[in-house]
Amino acid sequence: MHPARIMLVDDHPIVREGFQRLLSLNEHSTVVAEQGNAQQALEFLTENQCDIAVIDYALPDMHGSELIRQISKLHPAVKCLVVSMYDNDPFVSRAIDAGALGYISKRCAADELLEGIATVSAGETYLSSDVIKNLKFNDKQYRATGLATLSEREYETFIQLARGLGVKGAAKALNVATKTIHSHRANLLAKLELQNDFQLLQLALKHGILAFTDIVC
């Protein structure tokens, strides 16, 4: 049995390099491609093959769930594994619904990534320990916060603002214009019935969406 052929899809070169180095030490997997966005990943798959696509959810040109949906439709033999800092719902559920076999937090230990790849390679579902912990968050409480009403981009903006990045920092992290962040910020504050970024942080910490280690000082 040949080593699992891995395609890494993440817009941060340093992340791809770290994954590549880790996987190069594993005899059961080999990295055959590194792509910086969803379009590059889809173009690679039109002429090349891989067994597993390791995908970051927050890509600059397409939501991870949409890339997974397209890969599942166009290249059903490719198994999708998400590795992302967005390790809670709605991201996890949307990725699994789109066809992902696994979801791993970027905060997980290296051995969980290797275990996830081995599990997904065998056609089984894998969730890292952080993801499982976050999914234990009570659904009724989650909906009561208003977070379930946010769009994916609004939720991503919420996370970045709650971390303390501010409008400019959130725009850079999500690769969008500052005016787009201003618009998302106004919408999500209205939906959550909050007034400022500090209250966003309080909400995220209260419900375990962020840990203190996630906050940018």
C-alpha positions as CSV (number, residue, x, y, z in Angstrom):
1,M,0.0,0.0,0.0
2,H,1.5,3.3,-1.1
3,P,1.7,6.3,1.3
4,A,-1.3,8.5,1.3
5,R,-0.8,11.4,-1.2
6,I,-1.5,14.7,0.6
7,M,-2.5,18.0,-0.9
8,L,-2.1,20.9,1.5
9,V,-4.4,23.9,1.0
10,D,-3.7,26.9,3.2
11,D,-2.9,30.5,2.3
12,H,-0.2,30.8,4.9
13,P,3.2,29.5,3.6
14,I,4.6,29.0,7.1
15,V,1.7,26.7,8.0
16,R,2.1,24.7,4.8
17,E,5.8,24.4,5.5
18,G,5.2,23.2,9.1
19,F,2.7,20.6,7.9
20,Q,5.1,19.5,5.1
21,R,7.9,19.0,7.5
22,L,5.8,17.0,10.0
23,L,4.3,14.8,7.3
24,S,7.8,14.2,5.7
25,L,8.6,12.3,8.9
26,N,5.7,10.0,8.5
27,E,6.2,7.0,6.3
28,H,2.5,6.6,5.7
29,S,2.0,9.9,3.9
30,T,3.7,12.1,1.4
31,V,2.9,15.7,0.4
32,V,2.4,15.9,-3.4
33,A,1.2,19.5,-3.6
34,E,0.9,22.8,-1.6
35,Q,-1.8,25.2,-2.7
36,G,-2.4,28.7,-1.4
37,N,-6.1,29.0,-2.3
38,A,-9.2,27.0,-3.4
39,Q,-8.9,27.7,-7.1
40,Q,-5.3,26.4,-7.2
41,A,-6.4,23.3,-5.4
42,L,-9.2,22.6,-7.9
43,E,-6.9,23.3,-10.9
44,F,-4.4,20.8,-9.5
45,L,-7.0,18.1,-9.2
46,T,-8.1,18.5,-12.8
47,E,-4.8,17.0,-14.0
48,N,-3.3,15.3,-10.9
49,Q,-4.3,12.9,-8.1
50,C,-4.1,12.9,-4.4
51,D,-5.7,10.8,-1.7
52,I,-6.4,13.4,1.0
53,A,-6.9,17.2,0.8
54,V,-5.9,18.9,4.0
55,I,-7.8,22.1,3.9
56,D,-7.8,25.3,6.0
57,Y,-11.4,26.5,6.4
58,A,-10.7,30.3,6.0
59,L,-9.3,30.5,2.4
60,P,-9.0,33.9,0.7
61,D,-11.1,33.0,-2.4
62,M,-13.7,30.5,-1.1
63,H,-15.1,29.1,2.1
64,G,-13.6,25.7,3.1
65,S,-17.1,24.2,3.0
66,E,-17.6,25.2,-0.6
67,L,-14.2,23.8,-1.7
68,I,-15.0,20.6,0.1
69,R,-18.4,20.4,-1.7
70,Q,-16.8,20.9,-5.1
71,I,-14.0,18.4,-4.4
72,S,-16.6,15.8,-3.2
73,K,-18.6,16.4,-6.4
74,L,-15.8,16.5,-9.0
75,H,-13.3,14.2,-7.3
76,P,-15.2,11.8,-5.0
77,A,-12.1,9.7,-4.5
78,V,-10.4,12.5,-2.7
79,K,-11.0,12.6,1.1
80,C,-11.1,16.0,2.8
81,L,-9.7,16.8,6.2
82,V,-10.1,20.3,7.6
83,V,-7.3,21.8,9.8
84,S,-8.4,25.2,11.1
85,M,-8.4,27.6,14.0
86,Y,-12.2,27.7,13.6
87,D,-12.7,24.6,15.6
88,N,-16.4,25.0,16.6
89,D,-19.8,25.2,15.1
90,P,-21.1,26.4,12.7
91,F,-17.8,25.6,10.8
92,V,-17.4,22.0,11.8
93,S,-21.0,21.1,11.0
94,R,-20.9,22.9,7.6
95,A,-17.6,21.2,6.7
96,I,-18.9,17.7,7.6
97,D,-22.2,18.4,5.8
98,A,-20.2,19.4,2.7
99,G,-18.4,16.1,2.7
100,A,-15.4,16.4,5.0
101,L,-14.4,13.2,6.8
102,G,-12.4,14.9,9.5
103,Y,-11.9,18.2,11.3
104,I,-8.9,19.1,13.4
105,S,-8.1,22.2,15.4
106,K,-4.8,24.0,14.6
107,R,-4.3,24.0,18.4
108,C,-4.1,20.2,18.5
109,A,-0.9,18.2,19.0
110,A,1.1,17.0,16.0
111,D,0.2,13.4,16.7
112,E,-3.5,14.2,16.3
113,L,-2.9,15.5,12.8
114,L,-1.1,12.2,11.9
115,E,-3.9,10.2,13.6
116,G,-6.5,12.2,11.7
117,I,-4.8,11.6,8.3
118,A,-4.5,7.8,9.1
119,T,-8.2,7.7,10.1
120,V,-9.5,9.6,7.1
121,S,-7.3,7.6,4.8
122,A,-9.1,4.5,6.0
123,G,-12.4,6.1,5.1
124,E,-13.4,6.9,8.7
125,T,-14.4,10.1,10.4
126,Y,-12.0,11.9,12.7
127,L,-12.5,14.9,15.0
128,S,-9.6,16.2,17.2
129,S,-10.0,16.5,20.9
130,D,-10.4,20.3,20.9
131,V,-13.2,20.0,18.3
132,I,-15.0,17.3,20.2
133,K,-14.8,19.5,23.4
134,N,-16.2,22.5,21.5
135,L,-19.0,20.5,20.0
136,K,-20.2,19.7,23.5
137,F,-21.3,23.3,23.7
138,N,-25.0,23.2,24.4
139,D,-27.0,24.0,21.2
140,K,-29.8,25.7,23.0
141,Q,-27.3,28.1,24.7
142,Y,-25.5,28.6,21.4
143,R,-28.7,29.7,19.7
144,A,-29.7,31.9,22.6
145,T,-26.5,34.0,22.0
146,G,-27.6,34.9,18.5
147,L,-24.4,33.4,17.0
148,A,-26.5,30.9,14.9
149,T,-27.9,33.9,13.0
150,L,-24.5,35.1,11.7
151,S,-23.3,34.3,8.2
152,E,-20.0,32.6,7.8
153,R,-18.2,35.8,7.0
154,E,-19.9,37.6,10.0
155,Y,-18.8,34.7,12.2
156,E,-15.3,34.8,11.0
157,T,-15.3,38.6,11.6
158,F,-16.6,38.0,15.1
159,I,-13.8,35.7,15.9
160,Q,-11.1,38.1,14.6
161,L,-12.6,41.1,16.4
162,A,-13.0,39.1,19.6
163,R,-9.4,38.1,19.5
164,G,-8.5,41.8,19.5
165,L,-7.3,42.3,16.0
166,G,-9.4,45.4,15.3
167,V,-10.9,46.3,11.9
168,K,-7.6,46.6,10.1
169,G,-6.2,43.4,11.6
170,A,-9.4,41.4,10.8
171,A,-9.4,42.7,7.3
172,K,-5.8,41.5,6.8
173,A,-6.5,38.1,8.4
174,L,-9.5,37.5,6.2
175,N,-8.0,39.1,3.1
176,V,-10.9,41.6,2.6
177,A,-11.3,45.3,2.5
178,T,-11.6,47.3,5.8
179,K,-15.0,48.6,4.6
180,T,-16.2,45.0,4.4
181,I,-15.2,44.3,8.0
182,H,-16.9,47.6,9.1
183,S,-20.1,46.3,7.4
184,H,-19.9,42.8,8.9
185,R,-19.1,44.3,12.3
186,A,-22.2,46.5,12.2
187,N,-24.3,43.6,11.2
188,L,-23.0,41.1,13.8
189,L,-23.2,43.6,16.6
190,A,-26.8,44.3,15.8
191,K,-27.6,40.6,15.6
192,L,-25.9,39.8,18.9
193,E,-27.3,43.0,20.5
194,L,-23.9,44.0,21.6
195,Q,-22.1,47.4,21.6
196,N,-18.4,46.9,21.1
197,D,-15.5,44.5,20.5
198,F,-14.9,44.0,24.3
199,Q,-18.4,42.6,24.6
200,L,-17.6,40.3,21.7
201,L,-14.6,39.0,23.6
202,Q,-16.7,38.5,26.7
203,L,-19.2,36.5,24.7
204,A,-16.5,34.3,23.1
205,L,-14.8,33.6,26.4
206,K,-18.0,32.9,28.3
207,H,-19.1,30.2,25.8
208,G,-15.7,28.7,25.2
209,I,-15.5,29.9,21.6
210,L,-12.0,31.4,22.3
211,A,-9.5,30.7,25.0
212,F,-7.3,33.4,26.7
213,T,-4.4,32.1,24.6
214,D,-6.2,33.0,21.4
215,I,-6.3,36.7,22.4
216,V,-3.9,39.1,20.6
217,C,-2.2,41.3,23.2
